[in-house]
Amino acid sequence: MEYGICPLSIVPMRAEPSDLSEMVNQALFGEAFKIVDQRKLWYRIRLAHDGYEGWIDKKQAELITKEKYTALTKAHLPLAGAPVDMLQSKNHLDHLMVVQGSFLPGLNKTDYVEIGERTYSAPHEIIREKGPKADLVEWAYSYINTPYLWGGRSPFGIDCSGFTQLVYRMIGHSIPRDASEQANCGEALSFIEEAEPGDLAFFDNSDGKIIHVGILLKDNYIIHASGKVRLDRLDQSGIHNAELRTHTHRLRVIKKIL
């Protein structure tokens, strides 16, 4: 078994080992992974933080030892807190952009971010401690108007479950990648009135499959990624889009995760 870490700001994970294949996810800077398969130019990786798998270009991976991988997965790593920030190399000959929610390995032990043999200065905004549930709403609003992108996990493009996963990460809580997996977490609530800001609402299709998720706000509003990260009203039927004057997503269940 080989191990690696994402050394770039955002790396696409694809369904098949081809640049033409569908992007199913993104690896963010500092995320460690196992290499579970490989082709001549590609690695199939399994992300340490949520077990999600996909193919990445070998040129976009940094190999690490098993010992380093184990240390990274056991550590509580600081996070990049700004939507976009720049890491400057220690010798000032190199720099790297990182996005909100990226892990910052090294900063838990030193004053520098460490990726392989390279060291970078710390970004301007660093999240070191876990936050309360109340902070979920503020972090959710920080993604407002981010365009929808299937498989996306950044302020430049994000999908519904990538949005909820990253918002929960910002307060130090890990949840699965896909909406259908997230729906297995937490405690089901019987009524919208029982919900608190930060709880998750899940929506299904005509076959009963969970296909969408959003974060509840006060006064029966929901923030979710649909076309863009946006605010809509939520009732017992689902999400009502005032612009379209119709319900766009059918409510299945509300879950209290924290």
TORVOPA-974867 format. One record per residue: residue in three letters; residue number from 1; x, y, z of N, C-alpha, C in turn. Coordinates in pm, whole numbers, always signed. Layout:
N
type	seq	n.x	n.y	n.z	ca.x	ca.y	ca.z	c.x	c.y	c.z
ALA	NUM	X	Y	Z	X	Y	Z	X	Y	Z
...
end
This chain:
258
type	seq	n.x	n.y	n.z	ca.x	ca.y	ca.z	c.x	c.y	c.z
MET	1	+85	-120	+0	+0	+0	+0	+88	+125	+0
GLU	2	+56	+219	-90	+125	+347	-92	+32	+455	-37
TYR	3	+91	+567	+3	+17	+675	+67	+57	+808	+5
GLY	4	-34	+905	+13	-4	+1036	-45	-79	+1147	+24
ILE	5	-53	+1268	-24	-118	+1387	+27	-141	+1482	-90
CYS	6	-246	+1561	-82	-275	+1657	-190	-184	+1779	-172
PRO	7	-94	+1807	-268	+1	+1917	-254	-43	+2045	-326
LEU	8	-162	+2042	-388	-212	+2155	-465	-343	+2204	-406
SER	9	-386	+2321	-449	-506	+2381	-389	-629	+2294	-406
ILE	10	-659	+2251	-528	-777	+2172	-559	-741	+2071	-668
VAL	11	-761	+1944	-641	-727	+1840	-739	-854	+1761	-772
PRO	12	-891	+1754	-902	-1011	+1678	-938	-992	+1527	-920
MET	13	-1095	+1465	-864	-1102	+1320	-853	-1205	+1272	-955
ARG	14	-1165	+1176	-1039	-1250	+1137	-1151	-1301	+993	-1137
ALA	15	-1410	+967	-1208	-1472	+834	-1202	-1384	+729	-1268
GLU	16	-1312	+767	-1371	-1224	+677	-1445	-1088	+745	-1464
PRO	17	-983	+669	-1493	-849	+727	-1510	-832	+796	-1645
SER	18	-901	+909	-1660	-897	+986	-1784	-936	+1130	-1755
ASP	19	-869	+1224	-1821	-904	+1365	-1807	-1044	+1394	-1861
LEU	20	-1095	+1305	-1945	-1228	+1323	-2002	-1338	+1267	-1913
SER	21	-1301	+1197	-1808	-1398	+1132	-1722	-1465	+1233	-1628
GLU	22	-1584	+1197	-1582	-1661	+1279	-1490	-1584	+1308	-1361
MET	23	-1585	+1433	-1316	-1530	+1466	-1186	-1633	+1432	-1079
VAL	24	-1597	+1343	-987	-1690	+1299	-884	-1663	+1364	-748
ASN	25	-1546	+1424	-735	-1508	+1484	-607	-1383	+1569	-630
GLN	26	-1340	+1639	-527	-1215	+1713	-531	-1137	+1685	-402
ALA	27	-1006	+1671	-417	-917	+1666	-301	-865	+1806	-276
LEU	28	-869	+1849	-153	-817	+1981	-116	-677	+1969	-59
PHE	29	-604	+2078	-65	-468	+2085	-11	-461	+2026	+130
GLY	30	-362	+1941	+152	-340	+1886	+285	-417	+1761	+319
GLU	31	-504	+1714	+230	-581	+1593	+258	-498	+1469	+222
ALA	32	-485	+1379	+320	-408	+1257	+301	-495	+1147	+240
PHE	33	-430	+1051	+177	-504	+943	+113	-420	+818	+100
LYS	34	-490	+704	+83	-428	+578	+45	-439	+562	-106
ILE	35	-340	+499	-165	-346	+466	-308	-391	+320	-319
VAL	36	-511	+300	-371	-570	+166	-371	-557	+97	-507
ASP	37	-519	+172	-610	-499	+115	-743	-422	+218	-825
GLN	38	-365	+176	-936	-297	+273	-1021	-287	+224	-1164
ARG	39	-278	+320	-1253	-249	+298	-1394	-120	+373	-1426
LYS	40	-81	+375	-1551	+46	+437	-1588	+53	+584	-1544
LEU	41	-55	+659	-1562	-54	+802	-1532	-147	+841	-1419
TRP	42	-211	+743	-1355	-318	+774	-1260	-307	+693	-1132
TYR	43	-351	+754	-1022	-370	+685	-895	-519	+681	-864
ARG	44	-567	+567	-816	-699	+563	-753	-677	+579	-603
ILE	45	-735	+685	-546	-708	+717	-406	-833	+701	-320
ARG	46	-809	+678	-192	-917	+676	-93	-882	+781	+13
LEU	47	-961	+888	+19	-932	+996	+112	-944	+948	+256
ALA	48	-850	+992	+340	-847	+947	+479	-965	+999	+559
HIS	49	-1008	+1122	+530	-1108	+1185	+618	-1249	+1133	+597
ASP	50	-1282	+1081	+478	-1418	+1032	+457	-1428	+903	+376
GLY	51	-1313	+847	+335	-1314	+720	+262	-1357	+730	+116
TYR	52	-1374	+850	+63	-1422	+867	-74	-1310	+828	-173
GLU	53	-1348	+762	-281	-1250	+715	-378	-1268	+781	-515
GLY	54	-1158	+794	-587	-1160	+847	-722	-1019	+846	-780
TRP	55	-1010	+874	-910	-881	+874	-980	-825	+1016	-990
ILE	56	-695	+1029	-959	-627	+1157	-976	-502	+1139	-1062
ASP	57	-462	+1245	-1130	-339	+1247	-1208	-220	+1229	-1114
LYS	58	-127	+1138	-1150	-10	+1115	-1065	+72	+1241	-1042
LYS	59	+70	+1332	-1139	+149	+1455	-1127	+90	+1549	-1021
GLN	60	-31	+1520	-976	-97	+1606	-878	-100	+1543	-739
ALA	61	-11	+1446	-716	-3	+1378	-586	+138	+1389	-531
GLU	62	+148	+1390	-400	+277	+1386	-331	+278	+1259	-245
LEU	63	+372	+1169	-273	+380	+1045	-196	+438	+1072	-58
ILE	64	+386	+1003	+42	+435	+1014	+179	+449	+874	+238
THR	65	+517	+863	+349	+535	+733	+413	+408	+694	+490
LYS	66	+401	+565	+522	+289	+517	+602	+288	+585	+739
GLU	67	+407	+606	+795	+419	+671	+926	+365	+814	+920
LYS	68	+398	+886	+813	+348	+1023	+797	+197	+1023	+779
TYR	69	+147	+930	+700	+3	+918	+679	-69	+894	+811
THR	70	-17	+802	+890	-79	+770	+1019	-78	+890	+1111
ALA	71	+34	+963	+1114	+44	+1081	+1199	-57	+1188	+1156
LEU	72	-72	+1207	+1024	-165	+1308	+973	-310	+1273	+1007
THR	73	-344	+1145	+996	-483	+1105	+1019	-520	+1107	+1167
LYS	74	-421	+1099	+1255	-447	+1102	+1399	-445	+1245	+1455
ALA	75	-382	+1337	+1383	-365	+1473	+1435	-490	+1557	+1413
HIS	76	-512	+1655	+1499	-614	+1757	+1477	-546	+1871	+1402
LEU	77	-567	+1877	+1270	-495	+1972	+1186	-570	+2105	+1178
PRO	78	-498	+2217	+1186	-561	+2348	+1163	-616	+2356	+1020
LEU	79	-711	+2448	+1001	-776	+2466	+871	-752	+2607	+818
ALA	80	-748	+2620	+686	-749	+2752	+623	-888	+2811	+640
GLY	81	-895	+2934	+693	-1025	+2992	+727	-1079	+3091	+627
ALA	82	-994	+3150	+543	-1039	+3247	+443	-1087	+3174	+318
PRO	83	-1180	+3234	+241	-1224	+3169	+117	-1106	+3133	+26
VAL	84	-1007	+3222	+16	-884	+3195	-60	-769	+3262	+15
ASP	85	-657	+3195	+24	-540	+3253	+89	-416	+3203	+17
MET	86	-302	+3270	+41	-178	+3233	-27	-75	+3187	+76
LEU	87	-11	+3075	+45	+101	+3026	+123	+229	+3063	+50
GLN	88	+321	+3128	+119	+449	+3167	+61	+556	+3069	+107
SER	89	+638	+3020	+13	+742	+2925	+51	+844	+2992	+141
LYS	90	+911	+2911	+221	+1007	+2963	+318	+1121	+3039	+250
ASN	91	+1157	+2996	+127	+1265	+3064	+56	+1213	+3173	-38
HIS	92	+1081	+3197	-35	+1015	+3302	-114	+1028	+3282	-265
LEU	93	+1061	+3160	-307	+1072	+3133	-450	+948	+3064	-506
ASP	94	+853	+3036	-419	+736	+2959	-459	+617	+3004	-374
HIS	95	+498	+2991	-430	+378	+3019	-351	+265	+2928	-397
LEU	96	+161	+2921	-317	+50	+2829	-343	-78	+2888	-287
MET	97	-186	+2880	-363	-316	+2925	-315	-387	+2809	-247
VAL	98	-455	+2838	-137	-536	+2736	-68	-675	+2793	-46
VAL	99	-773	+2705	-39	-912	+2748	-21	-961	+2710	+118
GLN	100	-1071	+2772	+155	-1133	+2749	+286	-1157	+2601	+313
GLY	101	-1120	+2558	+432	-1139	+2418	+468	-1022	+2328	+440
SER	102	-916	+2381	+377	-797	+2299	+351	-724	+2268	+481
PHE	103	-674	+2147	+493	-590	+2112	+607	-454	+2181	+595
LEU	104	-395	+2213	+709	-266	+2280	+712	-167	+2196	+793
PRO	105	-114	+2087	+735	-23	+2000	+810	+104	+2073	+848
GLY	106	+152	+2045	+966	+272	+2111	+1017	+241	+2220	+1116
LEU	107	+131	+2293	+1093	+97	+2404	+1181	+53	+2358	+1320
ASN	108	+21	+2231	+1332	-13	+2179	+1465	+112	+2157	+1550
LYS	109	+232	+2165	+1487	+356	+2143	+1562	+458	+2256	+1544
THR	110	+454	+2328	+1431	+552	+2432	+1401	+480	+2559	+1357
ASP	111	+556	+2656	+1311	+499	+2781	+1260	+482	+2778	+1108
TYR	112	+508	+2662	+1048	+503	+2652	+903	+411	+2538	+858
VAL	113	+358	+2553	+738	+284	+2446	+673	+384	+2357	+601
GLU	114	+372	+2227	+619	+469	+2133	+563	+400	+2033	+470
ILE	115	+447	+2027	+347	+403	+1928	+250	+526	+1864	+190
GLY	116	+552	+1737	+224	+675	+1673	+178	+796	+1747	+232
GLU	117	+886	+1783	+142	+1006	+1857	+180	+986	+2008	+174
ARG	118	+870	+2052	+132	+845	+2196	+115	+779	+2253	+241
THR	119	+818	+2375	+272	+757	+2445	+385	+704	+2580	+338
TYR	120	+590	+2618	+390	+525	+2744	+353	+488	+2823	+477
SER	121	+481	+2954	+460	+433	+3038	+569	+286	+3010	+597
ALA	122	+243	+3042	+717	+104	+3019	+754	+13	+3118	+681
PRO	123	-110	+3078	+645	-205	+3172	+586	-250	+3275	+689
HIS	124	-320	+3377	+642	-361	+3486	+731	-468	+3443	+830
GLU	125	-560	+3358	+786	-670	+3316	+872	-661	+3165	+896
ILE	126	-646	+3126	+1023	-628	+2986	+1060	-734	+2948	+1163
ILE	127	-798	+2834	+1142	-894	+2782	+1239	-825	+2666	+1311
ARG	128	-798	+2685	+1441	-724	+2586	+1518	-812	+2504	+1611
GLU	129	-924	+2561	+1655	-1007	+2495	+1755	-1143	+2459	+1698
LYS	130	-1207	+2360	+1759	-1343	+2326	+1723	-1437	+2438	+1765
GLY	131	-1544	+2457	+1689	-1639	+2563	+1719	-1774	+2507	+1761
PRO	132	-1860	+2593	+1817	-1994	+2550	+1858	-2087	+2534	+1738
LYS	133	-2197	+2464	+1758	-2295	+2444	+1653	-2345	+2576	+1597
ALA	134	-2354	+2679	+1682	-2404	+2809	+1638	-2319	+2869	+1526
ASP	135	-2190	+2831	+1518	-2102	+2886	+1415	-2131	+2829	+1276
LEU	136	-2207	+2718	+1270	-2237	+2658	+1139	-2304	+2757	+1045
VAL	137	-2394	+2838	+1098	-2469	+2931	+1014	-2375	+3034	+951
GLU	138	-2284	+3089	+1031	-2190	+3188	+979	-2102	+3129	+870
TRP	139	-2053	+3007	+892	-1972	+2942	+789	-2054	+2912	+665
ALA	140	-2179	+2872	+683	-2265	+2847	+567	-2283	+2972	+483
TYR	141	-2306	+3087	+549	-2323	+3213	+477	-2196	+3253	+402
SER	142	-2080	+3208	+447	-1955	+3245	+379	-1947	+3187	+238
TYR	143	-2031	+3087	+208	-2033	+3026	+73	-2146	+3083	-14
ILE	144	-2221	+3181	+33	-2336	+3230	-42	-2296	+3273	-182
ASN	145	-2375	+3235	-280	-2355	+3264	-423	-2239	+3187	-486
THR	146	-2179	+3094	-412	-2082	+3004	-476	-2153	+2923	-583
PRO	147	-2101	+2918	-705	-2171	+2843	-811	-2175	+2693	-782
TYR	148	-2285	+2631	-824	-2296	+2486	-810	-2200	+2418	-906
LEU	149	-2130	+2317	-857	-2040	+2235	-939	-2047	+2092	-890
TRP	150	-2090	+2001	-977	-2097	+1860	-941	-1958	+1813	-899
GLY	151	-1947	+1758	-777	-1819	+1711	-726	-1736	+1819	-660
GLY	152	-1783	+1944	-662	-1705	+2056	-611	-1703	+2065	-460
ARG	153	-1592	+2120	-408	-1576	+2135	-263	-1501	+2264	-229
SER	154	-1526	+2370	-303	-1452	+2494	-278	-1539	+2615	-304
PRO	155	-1494	+2734	-262	-1569	+2857	-290	-1578	+2891	-439
PHE	156	-1505	+2818	-524	-1513	+2841	-669	-1617	+2752	-735
GLY	157	-1671	+2656	-662	-1772	+2565	-714	-1794	+2453	-616
ILE	158	-1921	+2425	-584	-1949	+2330	-477	-2082	+2260	-505
ASP	159	-2095	+2135	-463	-2224	+2068	-475	-2291	+2063	-338
CYS	160	-2412	+2010	-333	-2493	+2023	-211	-2429	+1955	-91
SER	161	-2376	+1834	-110	-2319	+1760	+2	-2176	+1803	+32
GLY	162	-2105	+1851	-71	-1973	+1909	-46	-1986	+2033	+40
PHE	163	-2091	+2109	+16	-2119	+2229	+95	-2143	+2194	+242
THR	164	-2233	+2100	+268	-2263	+2065	+407	-2143	+2001	+475
GLN	165	-2069	+1918	+402	-1951	+1854	+460	-1847	+1957	+503
LEU	166	-1821	+2056	+417	-1719	+2156	+450	-1764	+2250	+561
VAL	167	-1891	+2287	+563	-1940	+2374	+669	-1923	+2304	+805
TYR	168	-1955	+2176	+810	-1936	+2102	+935	-1787	+2087	+968
ARG	169	-1703	+2070	+866	-1558	+2063	+891	-1507	+2190	+959
MET	170	-1563	+2305	+922	-1512	+2432	+974	-1532	+2445	+1124
ILE	171	-1623	+2367	+1183	-1636	+2369	+1329	-1575	+2243	+1391
GLY	172	-1500	+2167	+1310	-1428	+2053	+1363	-1503	+1923	+1367
HIS	173	-1611	+1911	+1287	-1693	+1789	+1289	-1692	+1727	+1149
SER	174	-1663	+1598	+1142	-1654	+1528	+1015	-1784	+1453	+984
ILE	175	-1835	+1471	+862	-1949	+1394	+815	-1915	+1336	+678
PRO	176	-1987	+1233	+632	-1955	+1170	+502	-1969	+1266	+385
ARG	177	-1927	+1218	+268	-1923	+1304	+150	-2059	+1319	+82
ASP	178	-2130	+1210	+59	-2252	+1216	-21	-2376	+1237	+66
ALA	179	-2479	+1300	+8	-2602	+1327	+82	-2665	+1199	+136
SER	180	-2664	+1092	+56	-2725	+966	+100	-2653	+908	+221
GLU	181	-2521	+931	+230	-2445	+884	+346	-2466	+976	+466
GLN	182	-2471	+1106	+440	-2494	+1201	+548	-2630	+1177	+614
ALA	183	-2726	+1130	+535	-2861	+1106	+587	-2864	+993	+690
ASN	184	-2758	+913	+695	-2751	+805	+794	-2697	+854	+928
CYS	185	-2655	+979	+933	-2598	+1035	+1056	-2708	+1101	+1141
GLY	186	-2682	+1113	+1269	-2765	+1195	+1355	-2900	+1135	+1392
GLU	187	-2983	+1223	+1449	-3115	+1187	+1501	-3225	+1247	+1415
ALA	188	-3318	+1165	+1370	-3429	+1214	+1288	-3527	+1294	+1373
LEU	189	-3576	+1405	+1315	-3675	+1488	+1382	-3811	+1471	+1314
SER	190	-3917	+1480	+1392	-4051	+1456	+1337	-4109	+1579	+1268
PHE	191	-4071	+1699	+1316	-4131	+1821	+1263	-4025	+1928	+1240
ILE	192	-4049	+2013	+1143	-3959	+2125	+1118	-3944	+2210	+1243
GLU	193	-4052	+2223	+1319	-4051	+2308	+1438	-3952	+2260	+1544
GLU	194	-3913	+2133	+1538	-3816	+2078	+1635	-3672	+2112	+1596
ALA	195	-3652	+2155	+1474	-3516	+2175	+1422	-3454	+2304	+1474
GLU	196	-3320	+2305	+1474	-3242	+2421	+1511	-3156	+2463	+1393
PRO	197	-3114	+2589	+1387	-3019	+2630	+1283	-2894	+2541	+1288
GLY	198	-2855	+2492	+1172	-2741	+2402	+1163	-2779	+2256	+1141
ASP	199	-2905	+2221	+1170	-2951	+2085	+1140	-2958	+2066	+988
LEU	200	-2958	+1941	+944	-2959	+1912	+801	-3095	+1860	+756
ALA	201	-3139	+1907	+640	-3261	+1858	+577	-3224	+1781	+452
PHE	202	-3287	+1665	+434	-3256	+1578	+320	-3380	+1563	+232
PHE	203	-3354	+1544	+103	-3461	+1544	+2	-3442	+1425	-90
ASP	204	-3554	+1366	-134	-3545	+1247	-218	-3611	+1267	-354
ASN	205	-3592	+1168	-441	-3656	+1171	-572	-3776	+1075	-572
SER	206	-3835	+1054	-688	-3954	+972	-697	-3928	+825	-662
ASP	207	-3801	+784	-667	-3765	+647	-631	-3731	+633	-483
GLY	208	-3739	+745	-410	-3707	+741	-267	-3560	+754	-234
LYS	209	-3478	+785	-335	-3333	+799	-313	-3301	+940	-267
ILE	210	-3217	+953	-163	-3174	+1084	-116	-3083	+1146	-221
ILE	211	-3120	+1265	-268	-3043	+1328	-376	-3001	+1472	-343
HIS	212	-3042	+1524	-227	-3011	+1664	-198	-3008	+1685	-46
VAL	213	-2930	+1785	-4	-2919	+1818	+137	-2894	+1968	+152
GLY	214	-2944	+2024	+261	-2921	+2165	+290	-2914	+2187	+440
ILE	215	-2875	+2308	+479	-2859	+2344	+620	-2973	+2435	+662
LEU	216	-3041	+2397	+769	-3153	+2475	+817	-3107	+2603	+886
LEU	217	-3184	+2710	+866	-3164	+2837	+933	-3288	+2867	+1017
LYS	218	-3291	+2978	+1086	-3409	+3012	+1165	-3522	+3058	+1074
ASP	219	-3642	+3058	+1127	-3763	+3106	+1058	-3794	+3027	+931
ASN	220	-3763	+2897	+933	-3796	+2807	+821	-3728	+2845	+689
TYR	221	-3606	+2895	+700	-3523	+2915	+581	-3420	+2803	+573
ILE	222	-3370	+2780	+453	-3267	+2680	+430	-3162	+2739	+337
ILE	223	-3036	+2706	+361	-2927	+2745	+271	-2874	+2616	+209
HIS	224	-2863	+2616	+77	-2826	+2493	+6	-2766	+2529	-128
ALA	225	-2699	+2430	-191	-2636	+2450	-321	-2726	+2393	-430
SER	226	-2789	+2483	-505	-2876	+2445	-617	-2867	+2556	-721
GLY	227	-2783	+2535	-821	-2751	+2643	-915	-2641	+2732	-858
LYS	228	-2657	+2766	-732	-2558	+2838	-653	-2595	+2813	-507
VAL	229	-2509	+2852	-416	-2547	+2847	-275	-2644	+2960	-250
ARG	230	-2766	+2927	-205	-2875	+3022	-200	-2964	+2997	-78
LEU	231	-3049	+3096	-51	-3149	+3085	+55	-3286	+3061	-6
ASP	232	-3361	+2970	+54	-3500	+2945	+14	-3581	+2915	+138
ARG	233	-3714	+2913	+122	-3803	+2874	+232	-3821	+2723	+233
LEU	234	-3840	+2670	+354	-3865	+2528	+371	-3997	+2507	+442
ASP	235	-4083	+2418	+388	-4205	+2380	+456	-4213	+2227	+459
GLN	236	-4326	+2174	+505	-4338	+2028	+520	-4331	+1955	+386
SER	237	-4356	+2027	+276	-4347	+1963	+144	-4204	+1961	+91
GLY	238	-4126	+2064	+126	-3989	+2071	+76	-3943	+2213	+58
ILE	239	-3850	+2234	-36	-3793	+2365	-62	-3881	+2440	-161
HIS	240	-3921	+2560	-125	-3999	+2644	-215	-3912	+2756	-269
ASN	241	-3896	+2758	-401	-3819	+2861	-470	-3912	+2975	-508
ALA	242	-3895	+3091	-444	-3985	+3204	-469	-3972	+3257	-611
GLU	243	-3853	+3250	-669	-3833	+3299	-805	-3909	+3213	-906
LEU	244	-3906	+3081	-883	-3974	+2989	-974	-4119	+2966	-934
ARG	245	-4155	+3010	-812	-4291	+2992	-758	-4333	+2846	-756
THR	246	-4240	+2762	-714	-4270	+2619	-707	-4177	+2552	-608
HIS	247	-4215	+2432	-565	-4126	+2350	-483	-4026	+2279	-576
THR	248	-3899	+2287	-540	-3793	+2230	-625	-3737	+2099	-569
HIS	249	-3753	+2076	-438	-3700	+1955	-376	-3800	+1903	-273
ARG	250	-3822	+1772	-272	-3921	+1710	-184	-3856	+1665	-53
LEU	251	-3906	+1716	+58	-3848	+1686	+189	-3868	+1540	+227
ARG	252	-3759	+1477	+272	-3763	+1338	+318	-3749	+1330	+470
VAL	253	-3643	+1396	+522	-3617	+1386	+666	-3528	+1501	+710
ILE	254	-3543	+1541	+836	-3455	+1640	+898	-3374	+1568	+1005
LYS	255	-3243	+1592	+1007	-3155	+1524	+1099	-3080	+1625	+1186
LYS	256	-3076	+1595	+1315	-2992	+1671	+1408	-2860	+1598	+1418
ILE	257	-2754	+1659	+1365	-2622	+1596	+1362	-2547	+1623	+1492
LEU	258	-2562	+1744	+1545	-2495	+1784	+1669	-2598	+1828	+1773
end
